[in-house]
């Protein structure tokens, strides 16, 4: 039996033809509400993330500013302190001490044993520059980890190869001569070709290697703060006073010991520093010193050789504490 038109059925919509339209309206309305809620949620989440990011940026910026404000120790008189959890931004710095300097206290600290690759020594200015640059790279690689292990700063020296019979430096005008075959001044290492006495030493790379290692020893003193402390004493008593001259000798003889450490730690390691090169340096030390130059600031030839050999034989930096040595050992 067909129901009459417009007859209402139990539990059925009053207007079945319009029912789908009503369902569509409710569906769209629900979708709009859900969509709006999702958008609001996303906006709220985005704002929270943005606030968090801004907070992190502020924290990072403050940390960077704090780091930038910390002294790096270069050229300062600040004492070095070991890093700790409570002082995360402590940077290493110079320590202006002499006999009590922390660098020369540990009896088990020395340079690493490693190979040093050098170009062949030549008697031309170009060959000499190449040799000294490579030697300086080896010296950098040797001394950097030792200094940093003692919480001391490290930067490589700047090399210069001046021509002529004199040159200018931050320490004044320097005349090239017997006692200035090489020269160090405040982070700068000068190697004038005319002062190398090539006509005398010719093809003996060990002589020149010990020479640059000695000047590099002054760079180590500069980085550590020993150089500044020594010059304070020298200025206090006068450069040409007996006390001032003795302080100069202690400074120079320590650089000798550092030079010996370098060659002793690199000989027979598979690189260019052979036993022959080492022996050339060993025997040449006896020809250098105040007995040869006629001065009073580098030590006698005997002590000049003795301190180099102390460093070369044992490679222990505590053995190079010339500032606590007897007066006789630094005459």
C-alpha positions, 0 to 999 in steps of 0.5 A: 500500500502506497502511503498518501502524499505528505503522510508522516511516518513514525520516526521520520522527518516531517519534510523528507524532501528537505532533510538532506539540506538540513543535514548539510547545514549542520555538517558545514557548521560543525566543520566550520567550528572544528576548523576554527578550533584547529586554527585557534589551537595552531595560533596558540601553539605558534604563539607559545613556540614564538615566545619560547624561541624569543626566550631562547634567543635572549638567553643565547644572546646574553651568553654570547655577550658574557663570552665576548666580555671575558678576557682571552688572556692575550697580553694581559696580566691576569693569572690563569685559572682552570675551568670549572662548572661554576666558571664555564667561560674562564679563558686561559691567560698569562701568568706573570711568574718566574721560578714558581711559574706553573709551566715549569712545575710538572716533572712529567710534562714534555713535548710530544714525540713526533715527526717533523717534515722539512724541505731541504736546507738551501743557501738561497734566501728563498730556500731559507724562508721555506725551511723556516716556515716549515720549521715554525709549523712543526714548532706550533704543532709541538708547543700548542698542545703543551701550553693549552694542557697547562691552561695557557694561551697559544697563538703562532708567531708572525714570521718576517725575513728582513733584508739589509743590515738592520730592520725595525721592530716594535722593540726598536731598530735592530742591527744585524750582527753576530748576536742577532742572527735571529730576533724575537719581539712580542709575537714577531720572529725576525730571521734576517738572511744576512745574519744567518752566517751561511758562509760559515755553516753552509749545509747544516740544517741542524744549526738553523733548526736550533736557532729558530727553536731558540727564538720560538722558545722566547715566544713560549715565554711570551705566551706564558707570561714569563717574558713579561715577568722577566722584563719587569725585573730587568727594568726594575734593576736596570738592563746593564746592572749585574742583577739585570744581566743575570735575569737576561741570562736566565731568560736566554738560557731557558729559551736554549732549554726549550730549543733542546726539548724540541729537537730531542723530542723530534729526532729519529721519528721518521721525519726530517730531523735525523740523528745527523741533524740533531748532532749538528745542533748539539755540537754547535751550541758550544760555539755560541754564548757570551764567550763568543759574542763578548756580551753578558746577557746570554750565558757562557758558551759552556752554560749555553750548551749545557742548558740546550742539552738538558732540554734535548736529553730529557724533554722535561719542561720542569728541567728548564726552570733556569729562574731557580737555578744557581748563579753558577749555572747561569753565569 
